[in-house]
């Protein structure tokens, strides 16, 4: 299909799809606006990756800004340019990437992917469905990645040869994004909520690959959009077949009564290797007093919001603020550095390969935070605090609660990190305590909203961290 045909129906297309998408989008696991009605859409870009007017299935790629209460679309256009709807997320709501299959009728094996039948417009009488569940359409994405180049506003890039003919399947475990596994050898992560700029899940693994760090699967290919700002849409990486994530391994060790300190120590070494490689590949800074004041202020502001949402935190507020205020204006010798980090590290973001080594995955950071914030340099202890909290969660997930198991794993992890980096994170006790506290406050709000039965897990950490010794 020619590039000219790739955007021939954007004006009429959106009104015809809106009734279907208004019902379908809020039911998707990766849709961030659950609990609020969809009140409008703005089409950022539309591309027919496979023509929708042929006898077979078509594949329609959309970038769609979704409006919900309290948001305005606020689109701006300039002559000869696409709307700059990606530029200001706050003004226009979240922008989502959709890959829609289009057929005259959906065969039975694709029935679970059904979105609906279009009543009017350029797709009138056609059936629309989630295209990633169609092996033929998912295979088309792999073919595009095999042959780099532009396709309308989309650009496909490749860092290594990509094999063809691999059958695709959707990975059900994804939450905030979607992933396709090709023949048990490659995995394509498709970012659902997109922002202008390079996604850290492409940027950091590329930097680590250049630095020779083998702890992170290196990107094989990726694709992006220029609408007009570049934004990362998907990354193809090796699929670590037979690997198990750290969360499931920890729960199994608890259930079997097995010691996990050896694994925790090895994971600490792997984390240190990733941090060391990132520090060598990308800029670092030494934390100044003004920067630590900013950190403490932001943590206190998040605590203020949490107190309004979860009054159960009120008895501990003095101790929690003390943990944050202890770093305000502080300077750190030697190891008080800020650098690029993972940003959302926990046991579920780690994989132990069949050979027994640990890998770190999913460098996207916290999807709810703005992309520029996720790309800032931060102290490495933020990642360490995430893993320490994850050990605590694992110990609490298995009854009876085993706090001694968590304590041993936390200590072993820090020892492994120190062995590989030459810097023990426990030496930065105040900074580590502040980040653990900040993470626990976030967990309290999350559990109160989504899983009230789990609220005692972070509340036990709140009690510990708010104490005099932290």
N, C-alpha and C positions, 0 to 999 in steps of 0.2 A: 504494500500500500504506500502511496506517496505521502510525503509530509503534509502536503496541502490538504489531503483528505483526513488527516489526523484530528483536526479541530473543526470539521465542517458543520457540526450540529450543536455547539455549546449553548446557544441561546435557547433553543427549543428543548434541548435534552433535559436540563435540570427540572423544569416544571413537570415533565412527564415522569421523572423518577422520584420526585419529592414525596408523594404520598406513601410510596413503598419504603423509602429510606427512613422516613420519620418513624415508622413502626419497627423497622429492622435494626437500625443502629443501636438504640438503647439496650437491646438484648445481647449485644456482643460483649464478650469478656473484656476486650481491649478498649471499649468505649469509656472514656473517663468521666463523662457527665451524667452518670447514673443518678436517678432520683430527681432529675430536672427535665422538664419537657423540652423537646426540640421545637424551636419556634421559627427557624428559617435556615436557608442554605445560601452559600455563594460558591459558584464554580470557579476554582482557581485555574484548573487545566483539565482538558479531556483529550485522550489519545486512544485511537483504535489500534491496539497492538495486533489484533487480528480482526479483519473487517467484519462488521456485524450484519452486513447485507448479503452474505454468502449463504449457501445451503447448510454449511456446517456451523459449529459454534463460533461465536465471535468473542473477543476479549477487549473489554473497555477499561482503560486505566483512568481513574479520576483522582484529582486532588480537590477536596471539598471542605470548605470552611463551614462549621456547624454553629449556628447561633442558638443560645439558650438564655433564659431570663437573666437580665442584668448585663447583657452584652449587646453591642451594636456591630453590624457588619463593617461599617466604616471603610468601604473599598475606595481606592483611588485608582484612576486610570490615566495613562498618558498616551499620546498618539503613537500608534505602532507597537505598544507594549502590552503585555498581559497585566491584569490587575495585580497590584503589589500586596495581595491579601496575606501572603506569608510573613510580611514584614513585622506586623504588630499583632501578636497573639492576643494581648489584653483587649485591644479595640475590636477585634473581629471574631473572637471565639477560637476554639481549637480547629486546626486543619488536619484532616484525616486522609490517608491513602486507601483507596478502594480499588479492587480488581474484580470487575463484574463480568461473569459469563453471560452470554446472550444466546438463546436458542429458541426455536419455534416451540419446543416442548422439552421439559427436563426428564431424562430417563430415570427409572426407579432408583438406580444406585446414587443419583445426585439429589434425590428428594430432600434429604436433611439440609442441603445447602440452599434450598429455595428461598428467594426473597419475594417474588411475586410476579404477576403478569401485568405488563404495562398497558394502560388503557388508551393513552393518546400520545401524540408527538411522534418523533422519528422512529421510536421503537414500539409503536402501537401494535398490539397483538403478539409481541415477543415475550418470552419468559426470561427473567433476570435472576441470577443466582450467584453465590459466592464462588468466584472463579478458581480460587486456590484448591478447591476440592475436586476439580476436574483434572485428571492426570494429563490430558492432552494440552490444556491451557497452561498447567504448571510446567509442562515440558517446554512450551514455547518460551517461557521466561528463561529457562536454562539455555536455550538456543540463542536468545538475545545476548546473554552474558558470554557466550562462546565467541561471538563476533562483535567486538567493541565498535562503538560509533554512536552517532546521534540518530534519534528517531523522534521527530517532532521536538518537544521540549525536554525529552528524556535523553540522557547520555549513559551508555554502558561502557564500563572500564574493566580491564583485566590485568592481573599481576602475574598470572601463571596460566598454562594451558588448562582448559576446562573440557573434560570428556563429555561426549554426547551419548544419547540413547539411554540415559538413566531414568528409571521410573520414579515418579515423585509420590510422596505421601505427606499429609499434613501432620505435624507434631502437635498432639493434643495438649501437651503440658504448658504451652505458652499462655501468658496472661495479658501483658500490656502490648505485645506484638504478635505476629504470626510467623511460623517457621515451616519450611518445606525441607524434607530430607530426600535427597536424590541417591537412590541405590545404596544407602548405608555408607556412602563415602563423602558426601558433601551436604551441607546444611545452609539454606538461604533464609536469613532472618529478614523479614519485611516489616519495616517500622510503620506502625499504624498512625500514630500521632506524630506529625512531622513539623520541623522548625527550619528556618533559614540557617545555613551554616553546616559545617561538617559534623556529623554525629560522632561523639567520642568512641562509639563501638566500631567505627572504621578508623578514626584518627589514631587512637592509642594502639590497637593491634598492628597497624602499619608501622608506627614508630618502634614498637617492640620487635617486629620482624627485622627491621633495618638494624636494630641493636643486637640481633642474634639471640634474643631471649626465646627459649623453647617452651616456656611455661604457658604461652597463649597461642591458640591456633591462628596462623597468619591468614589474612584475607586473600582469597583467590581471585575474586571479582566483585564488582559492586555496581549499582546504578544510582543515578541522581537525577534531579529535575532542575531546570533553569526557568523560573517563572516569575520575575526574572532572576531572583536570587537563587544561587545553588543551594540545594538541600539534599541530604542523603536519604535515599528511599529503601535500600536493601543492601545486605552484605552477604557474600557467599564465602564460606569457610570450610575447612575439613570437618567432617563429622567424626567425633571420637567414639567410634563404635565399641560397645561393650563397657563404656565408662559408667561409673555410678557417682551421683552427686553427694557432696559431703553431708548434707542434711539426712539423707536416707541412710548413709553409712553410720552416722552418729546414732540415729534412732535404733538401728539394728544392733549396734554395740550395747546400747542400754538394755534392749529387750533380752539380749543373750547374756547379759552380765559380763561383757568383755571390757577389757581395758582399752581406752582410745587415746592414751597419751602419746604413743608412738606416732599415730596418724596426725594428731594435733601438732606435734613437734615438726613433722615433715611438712605440714601445711604452713606452719610459721616460716620455715625456710623458703618455701615456694613464694609466699607473699613478699618476703624480703628481696628475693631475686627480681620479682616484677618491679617493686619500688626502686631498686637500685638501677635497673635498666631504664625505667622511665626518667629517673633523675639524670642519667647520662645522656638520654636522647632528647630531652626537652628542657626548657629553662626552669630554674629553681630560684627561690629567693629565701632570705633569712627573715623570719618573722620579726617585725618591729613592734614597738609598744603600741603604735596607732593601729596596727593590724590586729593585735590581740584584743585591743579595746573594741574594735569592730566585731570580732568574733563573739565576745562576751555580750555585746549589745544585741546582736542577732539572736543569740541563744535565749537571752532574757525576754525578747519580744515573742519568740515562739512559746516560751513558758507562759507569758501573759495570755496568749490566745488559747493555750491548753487549759489554763485555769478556768477560763470562761466556758469551755466545752466540757470539762470533767472536774467538778468541784471536789472529787475525792483527793485531788492533789493538794488542796489547801493546807492540810496539816503539815505538809512537808516543804512548803514554799521557801521558808527561811534557809533550810539546808540546801535546797536546789539552787537558790540564788547564790549562796556561798560558793558552790562549785563553779558557777560561771564567773562570779566576781573575782575568784582567785587567779584567773588568767588575764583579767583586764589590765592592760598596760604592761604586762610581764614581757620580758625578753628572755630568750633561751640561748644558751651557749652551744655551739657546735651543731647539735641535732635539731635545733629549733628551726627547721627548714619547712618551706611550703613548696609543693611540686605538683605535677599532675598525678592523680591517684585514680583508683577504681571508682570510688564515690558511692557505691551501694553494695559493699562487700558483705556477704554472709555465707553460710555453709552451702546454701542452694546455688551460689555462683561459683562453686568449685567442683571439679571433677577429678576423681581418681581413675586413671587409665588402667587397662588390664595389666600393664607392666608394673603397676604399683606407684607410678609417679602422680603428682598433683598438677592440674592445670587450672587456670583462672579464666572465666568466661564472662560475657555480658558486661562490657565496659560502658554501657549507655548512661550509667548513673541513675539517679532517681527520676523516673519519667515525669513526675509531677512538677519538677523544678525547671525553670527556664534554661534553655540550652547554654546561654552565655554563662550562667551561674555554674552549670555542670562542668564547664571547660576551664574554670578558674583553678589556679594553683591552691592547694590546701595541705595542711599537715598530714603526713602519712598515718599518724595515730588515729585519724578518723576512720580509715579502713580497718585498723586493728580493733578499734572499739566495736565496729560492726560485727566482726567475727567473735569477739568476746561475748557480746550480747547473744549471738546465735548459739553459742555453747550453753548459755543460761536457758534459752528457749528450749533447746533439745532436752536438757535435764528436766525441765518442767513438763515436757510433753509426755513423759513416761512416768507412770505411777508405780510405786511411791516416788515422790520427788527425791532426786539424788543430788543435793547441792555439792557434796564432796566430789562427785564425778565431774561436775562443771568446773569446780575450782582447780582440779588436777589438769583438766584439759586447757583451761585458760593459762595456767602457769607453763605448761609444756609448749603451748603455742608461742608464748612470749620468749621462752628459752630458744626455740627453733629460730625465731625471727632474729634474736640477738646473735646466735651462732653464725647466721648467714650475712648479717649486715654489720656486725660489730657494734650495734646500738640496741640496748634493751629498752623497749617501749615503756617499761615500768619506771625507768629513770625520769621520764616526763610525766610524773604521777598526776600533777594538777591538770595538765592538758588532756591526758587520757581520761581522767575522771570527768572533766567537763564534756568531752565528746560522748562518753558512755551515758552521762546524765541526759544530754540533749537527745540521744537516740532513745533512751527509755521514755522520755516525755513524749516523743513522737509515737512510740509504741502504745502508750496509754491512750492517746487520742484515737489511734487506729482501732484498737481493740474495743474501746467504748462504743465506737460507731458501727463496727462491722462484726465483731465476735465478742460480745460481752462476757461469755463464759471464760475467755482467755485473759480477761483483765487482771486477775491475780498474778499472772506471769510478769508483766512489766511493773506492776505495783510492788512486787517483792524487791525488784531492783531499785525502785524509787526509795523504798525504806532503807535499803543498804547505802545507796549513794548519797542520801540526804543526811546520813549520820555524821558525827564529828570527824571520823577518820576516812569517810568515803569508802 
